[in-house]
Amino acid sequence: MISTFMYQPQIRMGVKPAPKSNDGLSRIFAAAIVNRQFCQMLLHDPHTALQKGYLGETFSLSKEDLDVIVSIRAESLSDFARQYRDLTNQ
């Protein structure tokens, strides 16, 4: 006989990965968070920032995301994120 103290059921929890379409955007924000120079370039010249990439890595973006990002003019990363959200209604 198994007592309740000996038996411990295992529970599996699944985590869904983020949608692939936002992968490039997530990488852009991650690069901007960890590197001040990339962040400043993204804020003041997003087109160049996206062309140069970060540490040799480019960003996979849809045409729509690319158009929105290069149109943003922000003073901070949080302002950048807010404008992106407002422009894409996400």
Summary of the structure (lengths in Angstrom):
residues: 90
radius of gyration: 19.9
end to end distance: 54.8
largest distance: 69.8
contacts: 182
relative contact order: 0.13
helix: 58%
strand: 2%
